Amino acid sequence: MTAQRSSNWLDRLYVRLHLYVNFFLPVVKLQEKVRFGARSSGSMTTHRRPMHACRPALRLRRGQGELREAYGYLDLIELRRSIDDLQVQLLRTLSRTD
């Protein structure tokens, strides 16, 4: 019973973490890497959220309408609170099994 409950908490947590990471955490990509002998240096892109980083400027990709709609419904604070609550509930469930 506890294993099933823990699995359910994890499933709910992963769904919310997927949304949080893919819509709100900033992305930085390596633009250029230059070597100076044994040392290397790189320049990075500016911090952008994945939703905005993957969007091409001129053309729409298939499925982007659904992404924009999902992004419009998301509330960062509510999503973060639900992630924190699920983590606490999962830890409580796991600590009861010990």
RADAUR-V939861 format. One record per residue. N is the residue number from 0. SS is DSSP state (H for helix, E for strand, C for the rest). PHI is phi in whole degrees, 0 to 359 (* if undefined). OMEGA is omega as a letter, one per 40 degrees, with the letter a starting at -180 (NA if undefined). Layout:
# RADAUR-V939861
N_SS_PHI_OMEGA + N_SS_PHI_OMEGA
This chain:
# RADAUR-V939861
0_C_*_a + 1_H_292_i + 2_H_296_i + 3_H_294_i + 4_H_296_i + 5_H_297_i + 6_H_297_i + 7_H_296_i + 8_H_297_i + 9_H_296_i + 10_H_301_i + 11_H_295_i + 12_H_294_a + 13_H_296_i + 14_H_298_a + 15_H_290_i + 16_H_295_i + 17_H_300_i + 18_H_296_a + 19_H_297_a + 20_H_292_a + 21_H_280_a + 22_H_249_a + 23_C_238_a + 24_C_282_a + 25_E_290_i + 26_E_242_i + 27_C_232_a + 28_C_242_i + 29_E_287_i + 30_E_269_a + 31_E_211_i + 32_E_234_a + 33_E_238_i + 34_E_258_i + 35_E_237_a + 36_C_68_a + 37_C_274_a + 38_E_262_i + 39_E_227_i + 40_E_223_a + 41_E_225_i + 42_E_250_a + 43_E_252_i + 44_C_284_i + 45_C_286_i + 46_C_291_i + 47_E_221_i + 48_E_285_a + 49_H_306_i + 50_H_301_a + 51_H_269_a + 52_H_287_a + 53_C_271_a + 54_C_282_i + 55_C_290_a + 56_C_289_a + 57_C_251_a + 58_C_242_i + 59_C_264_i + 60_C_268_i + 61_C_298_i + 62_C_89_a + 63_H_290_i + 64_H_298_i + 65_H_293_i + 66_H_296_i + 67_H_297_i + 68_H_294_i + 69_H_297_i + 70_H_297_i + 71_H_294_a + 72_H_274_a + 73_C_281_i + 74_C_241_a + 75_H_302_a + 76_H_293_i + 77_H_296_i + 78_H_296_i + 79_H_295_i + 80_H_296_i + 81_H_293_i + 82_H_296_i + 83_H_298_i + 84_H_297_i + 85_H_294_i + 86_H_296_i + 87_H_296_i + 88_H_296_i + 89_H_295_i + 90_H_296_i + 91_H_297_i + 92_H_297_a + 93_H_289_a + 94_H_288_i + 95_H_288_a + 96_H_283_a + 97_C_286_NA
